[in-house]
Structure formats: C-alpha cells, structure tokens
Amino acid sequence: MKRLGLAVNAVGLLISAVGTLVLYAHVTNRYHSQIADIGSVAVGYLGVILFGVSVSLSGIALLLWETRA
C-alpha cells in the first residue's frame, strides 16, 4: 500500500501545483485579467486545486492505512 499511497499523493500534489500555476498565469495575463467574470474562473481553478489536495490526502490515508490480519 505504501507504493500506491506515494503515487496517489504525488498525483494529488501535481494536480494542485498545475492548478495553482494555471490560476496564476490566468490572473496575471493582461487579456484574461480584464474579463468581468474572473471570479467564476478563479473558483473553477480553486476547485481543481482543492481536488488535488483531496487526492493528496487520500494518498496520505493510504500510506497510513495498515491492513489487519
């Protein structure tokens, strides 16, 4: 389970990092930052970031989970 937990944790961190970088790139872009509905776009990216966090926490749970005989 440790290998699976590490893999899931890494995927979750990668999803969060990509979501954060895309949100930063979207907000700092001159064209996109002037969109009137930037709030809904930011909420969408924050959803991706939180999804990555939840996947990462699932990986941590898999790391800590011990099978009982």
N, C-alpha and C positions, 0 to 999 in steps of 0.2 A: 504494500500500500504506500510505502514511502516514496517510491519512484513515481507512482501515479499522483500522489499529493504534490510532489515537487513540480511535476509537469503542469498540473491544473493551476497551481499557484503562479507559475511563470506565465502561463497564458493569461491569467487574470491581470497580472501586473502589466503585461504587454498591451492588453486592451485598454487599461486605464491610461497608460502612457500615450498611446496613439490618440485616444480621445482628448487628452489634455493638450497635446501638440496641435491637433486639428482645430480645437476650440481656440487656442492662442493664435494660430495662423488666420483663422476666420475673423476673429475680432480685431486683429491688428491690420488686416488688409483694408486699404482705403476704400475700395468699392463695397466690400461686404459690411464694413463697419457703419455705413450710412444707410443700410437697409432699416426701414422703420420697424420691422418685426424681428429685430435681433434678439429679443427676449425669448421667443419660442425656439429660435435656432440654438441659443445658449442652453435652454432647458433640454433640448434633444441631445446635445453633446454631453451635458451633465448626466443625463440618463445613461449614456454609453460609459462614462467614467464610473458611475455607481454600479453598473452591470459588471465592469471589470473588477471593482472592489469586492462584489459579492462572489464572483468566481474565485478570486484570490482567497477569500475567507473559506470558501468550500475546499480549496486546496489545503489550507491550514487545518481544517477539520479532518481531512483525510490523513494528514500527517499525524495528527494526534489520536486518531481512532485506532484502537487496538482490538483485534479480533479475539473473542473469548472462547476458549475451548469448552 
